Amino acid sequence: MSVTTAPPRTAPLGTGLPLAVTTVLAFLTAVAPLATDMYLPAFPGMAQDLGTTASAVQLTLTTFMIGLAIGQLVIGPLSDQRGRRGLLILGTAVFTLAGAACALAPNIGVLIGARFVHGFAGAAGIVLARAVVADRASGAAAAKLFGLMMMIQGIAPVAAPLLGGALSEAIGWRGIFWVLTAISAVMLACVLTLVPETLPRERRTTGGLRTTAADARRVLSNRRYLGYTGAMVFGFAGMFAYISASPFVLQNVLGLSVGWYSVAFAVNALGIAVASAVNAQLVGRFRPLALLRTGVIALVVVGVLLVVDATVLGLPLWPTLILLFASTASLGLVAGNATGLATDEASGAAGTGSAVMGALQFALGAAVSPVVGLAGEFSAVPMAVTMMVVALLAAGSLGLARTRS
């Protein structure tokens, strides 16, 4: 990969991107998770206001996730041919307009359609933020950047329901979408003023769909890329399992009040941020692969202990809370390093590599969410088993990366 360096005063992190640009990219990756989870507490009010069923309201989340996955698969490879900045501006602008359309939707049909566009356009921020980093950095520098981005991105899906719960009573579900629209408008202004084009014309691919297909085959045939990507997406699947099950496990099973549940949720979010910050400091002293292995091993150990905790010990309060904190914090050592190593392996097709990673991340997250509720609202066993299984799959994927491509 060709690495472009910037003067030290504009790249204080020593990674080839200014701190302001890195911050904008991090927030771009967080906006879509906010749009996924922030309006969840308002579901009952939406069904009543629009005169529809709960399942129809849930379909707005499904279509958003589908749009998010498809959008990454389209926008990522396209950016390898057309560049990053223009598509990032267009995607963020459409995301803003789609958010306004959701806020103004007169019926559930319009809202479902607007949410698909919302997700498709929101995919630009996720997939292109990773591609921009891959254009400018590699190795430990990329892992450091991705780790810093995780400080913000990792908190978003955990904090969003809490923020939405606070807003839903005050301003309603339409107000939540207006807040999301305002956030995306600010992000659009930041992109216009701060984010440069990082893929010059001479490095762009040509040849249309044939070249895109060739890039995809090259990326998907690279075992190291698949191994690092698998470690990242399976690690995130464990967090999705925790997020989906936590309202029932922490309140119905452990007996926490709504207030203490919010505190526990916030502490776990802080764990991800702190671990990501620590990882960003350690990556200069230790190899990203070594830190990634440490994080994956921690996920496996905690996953096994959670199963023992749920099936043998009867889920005692403090040990369970400590294990859940350890699991979410371990992701801080996994996500940034795995993403950096995977994008290195997709050199020359960073948009395609980022697209595959993002699509798998959200598709798998959507798949595990219903699984954790299979035993009802008063059992933590499905959550614990799911978190253990995906941690083992992350470890298996990392083992795949040791095989020569």
VEXTORKOL-759102 format. One line per 8 residues: number of its first residue (from 1); for each residue x, y negated, z of C-alpha. Coordinates in nm, 4 decimals. Last residue first. Example, Ala and Ser with C-alpha at 12.3 -4.5 7.8 and 13.67 -1.06 7.14 Angstrom:
! VEXTORKOL-759102
2> 1.3670:0.1060:0.7140 | 1.2300:0.4500:0.7800 .
//
This chain:
! VEXTORKOL-759102
405> -0.2927:1.6752:0.1390 | -0.0654:1.8267:0.4014 | -0.2488:1.9678:0.7021 | -0.2100:1.7720:1.0263 | -0.5247:1.5747:0.9424 | -0.7312:1.8917:0.9781 | -0.6353:1.9028:1.3463 | -0.7877:1.5581:1.3854 .
397> -1.1071:1.6977:1.2386 | -1.1092:1.9805:1.4890 | -1.0646:1.7333:1.7752 | -1.3529:1.5225:1.6460 | -1.5623:1.8406:1.6137 | -1.4840:1.9214:1.9774 | -1.5968:1.5713:2.0752 | -1.9126:1.6181:1.8645 .
389> -1.9920:1.9381:2.0540 | -1.9257:1.7921:2.4005 | -2.1406:1.4848:2.3401 | -2.4211:1.7003:2.2033 | -2.4041:1.9375:2.5006 | -2.4199:1.6490:2.7474 | -2.7084:1.4777:2.5687 | -2.9029:1.8043:2.5311 .
381> -2.8477:1.8858:2.9037 | -2.9617:1.5514:3.0433 | -3.3173:1.6641:3.1101 | -3.6178:1.4639:3.2308 | -3.7407:1.2965:2.9112 | -3.7831:1.6121:2.7079 | -3.5586:1.9040:2.6159 | -3.5128:1.7960:2.2525 .
373> -3.4389:1.4344:2.3409 | -3.0660:1.4402:2.2646 | -3.1313:1.5786:1.9161 | -3.3286:1.2730:1.7993 | -3.0181:1.0457:1.8124 | -2.7758:1.2989:1.6623 | -2.8825:1.2484:1.2995 | -2.8966:0.8669:1.3048 .
365> -2.5426:0.8555:1.4417 | -2.4311:1.1028:1.1766 | -2.5709:0.8820:0.9007 | -2.4255:0.5708:1.0639 | -2.0693:0.6986:1.0830 | -2.0837:0.8913:0.7559 | -2.1836:0.5781:0.5640 | -1.9138:0.3733:0.7344 .
357> -1.6325:0.6180:0.6625 | -1.7353:0.6732:0.3019 | -1.7585:0.2980:0.2438 | -1.4238:0.2217:0.4081 | -1.2476:0.4710:0.1829 | -1.4193:0.3312:-0.1256 | -1.3309:-0.0261:-0.0328 | -0.9741:0.0699:0.0544 .
349> -0.9133:0.2294:-0.2844 | -0.5438:0.1554:-0.3438 | -0.4422:0.3046:-0.0099 | -0.7099:0.5434:0.1175 | -0.4611:0.7228:0.3476 | -0.3794:0.3936:0.5168 | -0.7533:0.3405:0.5623 | -0.7713:0.6657:0.7584 .
341> -0.4820:0.5780:0.9897 | -0.6288:0.2371:1.0731 | -0.9787:0.3760:1.1284 | -0.8520:0.6551:1.3531 | -0.6432:0.4104:1.5572 | -0.9225:0.1578:1.6039 | -1.1941:0.4124:1.6811 | -1.0164:0.6581:1.9086 .
333> -0.8490:0.4716:2.1944 | -1.1546:0.2541:2.2609 | -1.3694:0.5655:2.2282 | -1.2155:0.6846:2.5542 | -1.4012:0.4017:2.7308 | -1.7379:0.5469:2.6269 | -1.6490:0.8898:2.7628 | -1.4874:0.7626:3.0825 .
325> -1.7933:0.5493:3.1623 | -2.0222:0.8482:3.1078 | -1.8003:1.0598:3.3344 | -1.8024:0.7961:3.6102 | -2.1817:0.7623:3.5949 | -2.2233:1.1400:3.6174 | -1.9822:1.1726:3.9104 | -2.1703:0.8915:4.0866 .
317> -2.5262:1.0243:4.0490 | -2.5045:1.4007:4.0886 | -2.6210:1.5806:3.7708 | -2.7333:1.9239:3.8927 | -2.3841:2.0615:3.9527 | -2.4105:2.3584:3.7172 | -2.5915:2.2548:3.3975 | -2.5569:1.8770:3.3862 .
309> -2.2165:1.8386:3.5538 | -2.0740:2.1424:3.3751 | -2.1911:1.9932:3.0427 | -2.0507:1.6542:3.1417 | -1.7166:1.8129:3.2354 | -1.6886:1.9668:2.8880 | -1.7607:1.6324:2.7228 | -1.5144:1.4522:2.9523 .
301> -1.2367:1.6917:2.8529 | -1.3217:1.6665:2.4831 | -1.3444:1.2868:2.4830 | -1.0154:1.2609:2.6731 | -0.8459:1.4861:2.4184 | -0.9796:1.2597:2.1419 | -0.8445:0.9469:2.3115 | -0.5007:1.0963:2.3719 .
293> -0.4840:1.2212:2.0136 | -0.5664:0.8725:1.8863 | -0.2961:0.7194:2.1051 | -0.0386:0.9620:1.9626 | -0.1582:0.8946:1.6073 | -0.1351:0.5171:1.6595 | 0.2349:0.5583:1.7518 | 0.3297:0.4098:2.0867 .
285> 0.4840:0.0772:2.1861 | 0.3105:-0.1635:1.9463 | -0.0105:0.0360:1.9672 | -0.0127:-0.0083:2.3443 | -0.1336:-0.3686:2.3405 | -0.4200:-0.3104:2.0973 | -0.5069:0.0066:2.2891 | -0.5408:-0.1910:2.6106 .
277> -0.7816:-0.4301:2.4387 | -0.9829:-0.1385:2.2998 | -0.9948:0.0225:2.6447 | -1.1171:-0.3050:2.7965 | -1.3890:-0.3523:2.5343 | -1.5131:0.0061:2.5559 | -1.5205:-0.0075:2.9351 | -1.7080:-0.3401:2.9298 .
269> -1.9854:-0.1689:2.7353 | -1.9910:0.1016:3.0008 | -2.0265:-0.1650:3.2707 | -2.3125:-0.3298:3.0778 | -2.5085:-0.0044:3.0545 | -2.4597:0.0621:3.4255 | -2.5828:-0.2903:3.5070 | -2.8843:-0.2532:3.2780 .
261> -2.9733:0.0774:3.4448 | -2.9380:-0.0960:3.7791 | -3.2027:-0.3490:3.6760 | -3.4386:-0.0952:3.5223 | -3.4139:0.1134:3.8380 | -3.1859:0.4143:3.8481 | -3.3384:0.7526:3.9286 | -3.0655:0.9785:3.7918 .
253> -3.3078:1.1843:3.5818 | -3.5776:0.9365:3.4762 | -3.3688:0.6182:3.4825 | -3.0130:0.7111:3.3806 | -3.1071:1.0124:3.1703 | -3.4173:0.8620:3.0056 | -3.2749:0.5219:2.9127 | -2.9332:0.6832:2.8412 .
245> -3.0442:0.9327:2.5779 | -3.0179:0.7222:2.2624 | -2.7103:0.5271:2.3751 | -2.5289:0.8415:2.4915 | -2.5955:1.0276:2.1671 | -2.4853:0.7221:1.9682 | -2.1649:0.7158:2.1751 | -2.0985:1.0815:2.0972 .
237> -2.1630:1.0159:1.7296 | -1.8960:0.7443:1.7461 | -1.6330:1.0046:1.8277 | -1.7652:1.2242:1.5486 | -1.7287:0.9307:1.3076 | -1.3741:0.8407:1.4160 | -1.2248:1.1899:1.4377 | -1.3911:1.2791:1.1077 .
229> -1.2361:0.9758:0.9401 | -0.8917:1.0759:1.0674 | -0.9331:1.4291:0.9351 | -1.0956:1.3271:0.6071 | -0.8131:1.0813:0.5349 | -0.5541:1.3446:0.6280 | -0.7254:1.5974:0.4069 | -0.7128:1.3773:0.0995 .
221> -0.9589:1.5300:-0.1480 | -1.2315:1.2849:-0.0473 | -1.0132:0.9833:-0.1234 | -0.8993:1.1080:-0.4625 | -1.2497:1.2179:-0.5590 | -1.3931:0.8797:-0.4591 | -1.1257:0.6939:-0.6525 | -1.1969:0.9066:-0.9618 .
213> -1.5708:0.8386:-0.9297 | -1.5056:0.4655:-0.9037 | -1.2732:0.4842:-1.2048 | -1.5435:0.6515:-1.4129 | -1.8080:0.4125:-1.2800 | -1.6294:0.1053:-1.4122 | -1.2849:0.1311:-1.5700 | -1.0826:-0.1161:-1.3710 .
205> -0.9356:-0.1149:-1.0212 | -0.8236:-0.4337:-0.8533 | -0.4602:-0.4908:-0.7587 | -0.3812:-0.7403:-1.0369 | -0.6961:-0.9349:-0.9580 | -0.5931:-1.0133:-0.6018 | -0.7596:-0.8276:-0.3130 | -0.7505:-1.0414:0.0022 .
197> -0.9895:-1.3201:-0.0982 | -0.9959:-1.5598:0.1939 | -1.2215:-1.5604:0.5023 | -1.2362:-1.8940:0.6862 | -1.4792:-2.1496:0.5419 | -1.7296:-1.9459:0.3448 | -1.7057:-1.6480:0.5788 | -1.7612:-1.8695:0.8828 .
189> -2.0670:-2.0341:0.7249 | -2.2102:-1.6919:0.6441 | -2.1467:-1.5772:1.0026 | -2.3399:-1.8781:1.1326 | -2.6284:-1.7859:0.9022 | -2.6065:-1.4259:1.0282 | -2.6483:-1.5440:1.3872 | -2.9433:-1.7671:1.2938 .
181> -3.1158:-1.4812:1.1125 | -3.0629:-1.2501:1.4104 | -3.2203:-1.5126:1.6367 | -3.5105:-1.5447:1.3911 | -3.5495:-1.1666:1.4017 | -3.5708:-1.1792:1.7805 | -3.8301:-1.4564:1.7576 | -4.0469:-1.2357:1.5397 .
173> -4.0249:-0.9613:1.8021 | -4.1449:-1.1849:2.0835 | -3.9930:-1.5098:2.2158 | -3.9689:-1.4701:2.5947 | -4.0777:-1.1117:2.6501 | -3.8718:-0.9825:2.3587 | -3.5646:-1.1911:2.4431 | -3.4485:-1.0168:2.7614 .
165> -3.5224:-0.6732:2.6209 | -3.3433:-0.7626:2.2981 | -3.0307:-0.8634:2.4876 | -3.0307:-0.5340:2.6751 | -3.1048:-0.3380:2.3581 | -2.8120:-0.5120:2.1810 | -2.5500:-0.4613:2.4545 | -2.4628:-0.1000:2.3724 .
157> -2.4771:-0.1260:1.9931 | -2.2755:-0.4528:2.0055 | -2.0064:-0.3654:2.2619 | -1.8025:-0.1462:2.0299 | -1.7956:-0.4048:1.7526 | -1.6547:-0.6773:1.9751 | -1.3591:-0.5024:2.1367 | -1.3530:-0.2741:1.8329 .
149> -1.2223:-0.5619:1.6213 | -0.9168:-0.5781:1.8458 | -0.8555:-0.2063:1.7945 | -0.8991:-0.2442:1.4194 | -0.6351:-0.5145:1.4188 | -0.3904:-0.3103:1.6247 | -0.4471:-0.0010:1.4101 | -0.3787:-0.2113:1.1014 .
141> -0.0482:-0.3378:1.2449 | 0.0489:0.0134:1.3600 | 0.0199:0.1507:1.0079 | -0.1116:-0.0855:0.7435 | -0.2083:-0.4495:0.7047 | -0.3443:-0.7042:0.4554 | -0.5660:-0.5099:0.2171 | -0.6654:-0.2600:0.4900 .
133> -0.7920:-0.5483:0.7049 | -1.0021:-0.6789:0.4163 | -1.1372:-0.3282:0.3520 | -1.2487:-0.2904:0.7132 | -1.4362:-0.6204:0.6995 | -1.5733:-0.5196:0.3601 | -1.7528:-0.2082:0.4828 | -1.9156:-0.3599:0.7897 .
125> -2.0056:-0.7050:0.6578 | -2.1325:-0.5696:0.3265 | -2.3546:-0.3102:0.4964 | -2.5744:-0.5935:0.6185 | -2.7018:-0.6359:0.2614 | -2.8319:-0.2775:0.2438 | -2.9650:-0.2925:0.5997 | -3.1660:-0.6115:0.5515 .
117> -3.2835:-0.4908:0.2098 | -3.4241:-0.1795:0.3810 | -3.5652:-0.3966:0.6603 | -3.7463:-0.6178:0.4125 | -3.9227:-0.3157:0.2645 | -4.0364:-0.1912:0.6061 | -4.1450:-0.5419:0.7075 | -4.3478:-0.5879:0.3897 .
109> -4.5308:-0.2612:0.4546 | -4.5826:-0.3424:0.8248 | -4.7749:-0.6603:0.7554 | -4.7359:-1.0379:0.7351 | -4.3530:-1.0318:0.7460 | -4.2242:-1.3765:0.8503 | -3.9493:-1.2581:1.0892 | -3.8553:-0.9753:0.8520 .
101> -3.8321:-1.2198:0.5597 | -3.6044:-1.4428:0.7705 | -3.3757:-1.1458:0.8336 | -3.3790:-1.0688:0.4617 | -3.2620:-1.4221:0.3869 | -2.9679:-1.3903:0.6274 | -2.8708:-1.0456:0.4966 | -2.8898:-1.1842:0.1424 .
93> -2.6389:-1.4556:0.2367 | -2.4117:-1.2083:0.4178 | -2.4096:-0.9753:0.1172 | -2.3404:-1.2551:-0.1311 | -2.0553:-1.4005:0.0738 | -1.8994:-1.0576:0.1327 | -1.9422:-0.9669:-0.2328 | -1.7588:-1.2827:-0.3389 .
85> -1.4824:-1.2373:-0.0805 | -1.3939:-0.8718:-0.1344 | -1.2801:-0.8247:-0.4948 | -1.4658:-0.7133:-0.8066 | -1.3232:-0.3662:-0.8770 | -1.2342:-0.2377:-0.5282 | -1.5345:-0.4381:-0.4058 | -1.7659:-0.2167:-0.6107 .
77> -1.6339:0.0903:-0.4272 | -1.7348:-0.0609:-0.0911 | -2.0602:-0.2258:-0.1998 | -2.2360:0.0875:-0.3279 | -2.1505:0.3446:-0.0598 | -2.1785:0.0772:0.2087 | -2.5223:-0.0245:0.0888 | -2.6450:0.3345:0.0867 .
69> -2.5602:0.3819:0.4569 | -2.6996:0.0473:0.5742 | -3.0099:0.0812:0.3573 | -3.0809:0.4208:0.5111 | -3.0285:0.2764:0.8599 | -3.2674:-0.0110:0.7864 | -3.5228:0.2311:0.6409 | -3.5136:0.4393:0.9579 .
61> -3.5456:0.1375:1.1880 | -3.8507:0.0064:1.0010 | -3.9892:0.3619:1.0093 | -4.0083:0.3345:1.3883 | -4.2800:0.0714:1.3389 | -4.4762:0.3142:1.1233 | -4.4371:0.5860:1.3876 | -4.5694:0.3499:1.6562 .
53> -4.8838:0.2875:1.4544 | -5.0103:-0.0323:1.2945 | -5.2077:-0.3456:1.3736 | -4.9179:-0.5803:1.3030 | -4.9272:-0.7445:1.6470 | -4.9994:-0.4216:1.8343 | -4.7283:-0.2202:1.6630 | -4.4809:-0.5065:1.6989 .
45> -4.5559:-0.5452:2.0701 | -4.4870:-0.1768:2.1321 | -4.1596:-0.1925:1.9335 | -4.0226:-0.5029:2.1122 | -3.7649:-0.3114:2.3208 | -3.6082:-0.1835:1.9946 | -3.5530:-0.5324:1.8449 | -3.1848:-0.5583:1.9349 .
37> -3.0903:-0.2074:1.8258 | -3.0286:-0.2047:1.4520 | -2.9930:-0.5787:1.3934 | -2.7252:-0.5877:1.6630 | -2.5546:-0.2921:1.4958 | -2.5603:-0.4934:1.1688 | -2.4135:-0.8071:1.3294 | -2.1200:-0.6262:1.4951 .
29> -1.9125:-0.5591:1.1823 | -1.9450:-0.9258:1.0871 | -1.8424:-1.0237:1.4410 | -1.5162:-0.8344:1.4044 | -1.4490:-0.9881:1.0630 | -1.5016:-1.3363:1.2063 | -1.2616:-1.2629:1.4924 | -0.9961:-1.1291:1.2541 .
21> -1.0312:-1.4426:1.0413 | -0.9833:-1.6668:1.3442 | -0.6817:-1.4625:1.4637 | -0.5086:-1.5139:1.1299 | -0.4427:-1.2003:0.9231 | -0.1042:-1.0464:0.8335 | -0.0717:-0.8350:1.1471 | 0.1759:-1.0266:1.3602 .
13> -0.1043:-1.1183:1.5958 | -0.0351:-1.4876:1.5621 | -0.0928:-1.4770:1.1871 | -0.1332:-1.8393:1.0822 | 0.1672:-1.9644:1.2860 | 0.3671:-1.6584:1.1886 | 0.3430:-1.7253:0.8150 | 0.1388:-1.4648:0.6292 .
5> 0.2370:-1.1211:0.5133 | 0.0872:-0.9273:0.2243 | 0.1281:-0.5513:0.2447 | 0.1199:-0.3490:-0.0764 | 0.0000:0.0000:0.0000 .
//
